[in-house]
Amino acid sequence: MATAKKPASNKQFTYLLVAIAVIGVSALGWVASRPKGGGEAIDPNMPLGTAQGFLMGSPDAPVKIVEFADFECPACAQFATLTEPDVRARLVNTGMASIEFYVFPLPMHDNTWSASNAAYCANEQGKFWEMHDRLFYTQDLWAATATKSPDKKIFGYAKDIGLDESKFEECFDSKRHYPNIKASGAEAERRGIDETPSFIIAGKKYSGSLPYDEIKRLVDEELTRLGKADTTKKGAK
């Protein structure tokens, strides 16, 4: 009798091996679609939307500063909180330059897509930059090092900056801007951006965070090249 049962046992063992192989392949596919940091899984087949830059300052400003940044990148937060206030006050508000911000979500950051989504949804109500500032100034509270569930914090920020909360939450939950976020990252790659923050100033790329004095020097050089330095000297100091 024992001999008669062996074929059945071998057959069952074969089925078990096949099942394990199928599960293993499925698991690998799932892991491949996730960011390297183990955060939210992003569908690799998601269609590309439209890459959108968010402008601060006059669209007619003589010098364009294009920034590519990740909301969960510590160096980006450092630039946004320590350097950018001077750029805004001395260069943007004086009409010398404008800033155009593109999100560039990096795969090692778990909560960066949620943060980018929040910024896009805030933009629907005309408050991209308010959400931008809130996210960077409180990065240590919602980033993956602090929480794996940033949504509650982010919904609180929507209230803090005066958004219609129900409209914001509907937008956030729908994830309708995810294709646009993906397109923004693709635009960064198209322009050869490989780290955050990175900048394009007067058509030239600069990788890594820049101090205010360096940005000011680059802006002054471009203004001089354009013959507009004399009319904007009031913002030079």
C-alpha positions, 0 to 999 in steps of 0.5 A: 500500500505504501508503494501505491501512494508514492506517485500521488505524493510526488504529484502533490509535491510537484504542484506545491513547487509550481505554486511556490514558483508562481507566488515567487514570480508574482511577488517579484513583479510586485516588488519591482513596481514599488519604490526602492524604499518600500513605500507606495507601489506605483503602477509602472504602466501608468500613462504619462500626463503633462509635466507642469512647472509651478511659477513664482514671480513674473512670467516676464522676469528676465532670468528664469530659475528652474528647480527640480526637487523631491519633497522628501529630499533633506537637501531640498528642504534645507534649500527651501527653508534656508536659501529660498527665502532670500531668493524670493525676497531679493531676486523674485520680488524685485523682478530680477528672476522667477522660479519654476518648480518641478517635482522630481519624486525619487524612488528611495523616498516612501512618501514623496508621491503623497507629498507631490500629490498634495502640492498638485491638489493644493494648486487646484485651489491656487495654493501650490506654494503654500503647500510647498512651504508647509511640506518642506518646513515640516518634512521631519513630521511626515517623511518616511523616517517619521511616519509610514502614513503621511495622509493624516498630517497632509490633510491637516496642512490643507486645513492650515493653509485655508483649502476647501478640505472636502475638495482637497481630499477628493482630489488627493484620494482620486490620485488624478495628478499621478500621471502628471507627477510621473511626467514631471519626473520624466521631464527631469530625466529628459533634461539630464537631472540626476539629483535633487535639488538641481537647477537650470539657470539661464539655460545651464544646469547646476546639480545640488543645492546652491547657496544664495550668493552663487545664485545671485552671481549667476543671475547678475551675469545673465542680467549683464549679458541681457543688458538689464543689470542697470535697471535691476540694481536695487535688488543686487544687495 
